[in-house]
Amino acid sequence: MFKASHSCVNFDCLPTNSPTTHWCNIQKVICNVFFSLFSNEFIEIYSLVISILGGLLAMYLIFNRESNDNQYLNNLLSVIILSSCFHFIRNFLISSGWIMEAPWVYGSFSMIYLLAPPVTFLYMRGILHDEDYFKKKDLVHFIAPFVQFLLSLKYIFSSNVHKLTIVRSISDSNNLMNSASFNGISYKIFFVAVFLSVLTYSIFCFRELKTRKHFSASKHNRYVFRWTFTVTSIIVSMAFFMLMNAVITMLEVKDVKQLVFFGPFYEFRLLLFTVTIAMIVYSDGLRLGLPNFARNIRIIQPGMDASADGAENTEAFVSGVLTEQQIQTYQQLLTDFFEHNAEVYTQLQFNLEHLSHATKIPKHHWGYFFRYHSDVSFVDMRNEYRINYAKKIMQLPAFKNYTIEAIGEASGFGSRTTFFNAFKKHHDVSPSDYLEQIKS
């Protein structure tokens, strides 16, 4: 299927019956296979495959509501991934010629190139500062992408014939001096805008990293800082490699399309994007975020001022590693909640999000607490209190004629099986046997 674009060493000079003939033939096959891996066809297919995988990962980040991670940060990360996926799919369509079948792709989403830099900055800032919501003042970062979207409307709503004309004119020359306004502005002005955006937000990102570096006191902080630095460096590098391609086209280098679509800059971007996808998939807890426990001081210890509490106590909260006393404070908060809010935790759908809403502590903070500082999981703690509640109502006259299934449902269990299994796990007897003991 793939054709080698390079020639290997000439093995024809060897005698047919030479002892090394077979070994040379093997080397020749290996050499041809190696060069075929860098053929145009392979790069095209790989671009398409990695874009599909990246898109699936982005959808998982957005719609995986079972996770206890910081959903706000996951949404930003998914936008970054989808931006790269669009770029690779766009290049695939151009290089394969399929862009002629879908010319609307070419200029309809050009705002993405101005969207990716600010979203990268917001993601990086958010994970370092434990942000879990979008601030109104951050809207200023989306002015340029929004303006570019408005400028692209003319292309979006133009006829298919006009789109094909633009695609042919861009594809034929493909350099910065082209004046075809598929972006609503000339390609040269658009390149300058993208370059300034990448440069500006790169400076913002690395300045933020520099100011937060001294907070890497704990293992968790160092882990999050390294991830933030890595993903920022990768995204910035990919952006600058893309801009380098544009510069090459402007200089009208010979065989420019080979450099742009299948040259080292493009292959480096594919490699960096692949590494990013692999890091997200295989790193356990990577998207958990950095809980800034100092945000909760006034909640768990009313009347306490986080800014005036002393450097030692505040640093312990910020470091991402709680002291024994602070762990006991969180556990006491959980105890108080479960002892006085039976009507909440006995709801069938009760989860960490409901706990977060009731205690006014972010969900990913509780996720971090149960993962690193609690002897029991959230599910086990919730089930234990539900079972204690079931034991209480079994002794009430109003529930004397209730079935086991009804008692389990009233306690928050969705089925007879889950109720039985949880009850036996915590008390070594089934709820039926326990009920019989009460009656006897």
Secondary structure, 3 states (H helix, E strand, C coil): CCCCCCCCCCCCCCCCCCCCHHHHHHHHHHHHHHHHCCCHHHHHHHHHHHHHHHHHHHHHHHHCCCCCCCHHHHHHHHHHHHHHHHHHHHHHHHHHCHHHCCCHHHHHCCCHHHHHHHHHHHHHHHHHHCCCCCCHHHHHHHHHHHHHHHHHHHHHCCCHHHHHHHHHHHHHHCCCCCCCCCCCCCHHHHHHHHHHHHHHHHHHHHHHHHHHHHHCCCHHHHHHHHHHHHHHHHHHHHHHHHHHHHHHHHCCCCCHHHHHHHCHHHHHHHHHHHHHHHHHHHCCCCCCCCCCHHHHHHHHCCCCCHHHCCHHHHHHHHCCCCCHHHHHHHHHHHHHHHHHCHHHHCCCCCCHHHHHHHHCCCHHHHHHHHHHCCCCCHHHHHHHHHHHHHHHHHCCHHHCCCCHHHHHHHCCCCCHHHHHHHHHHHHCCCHHHHHHHHHC
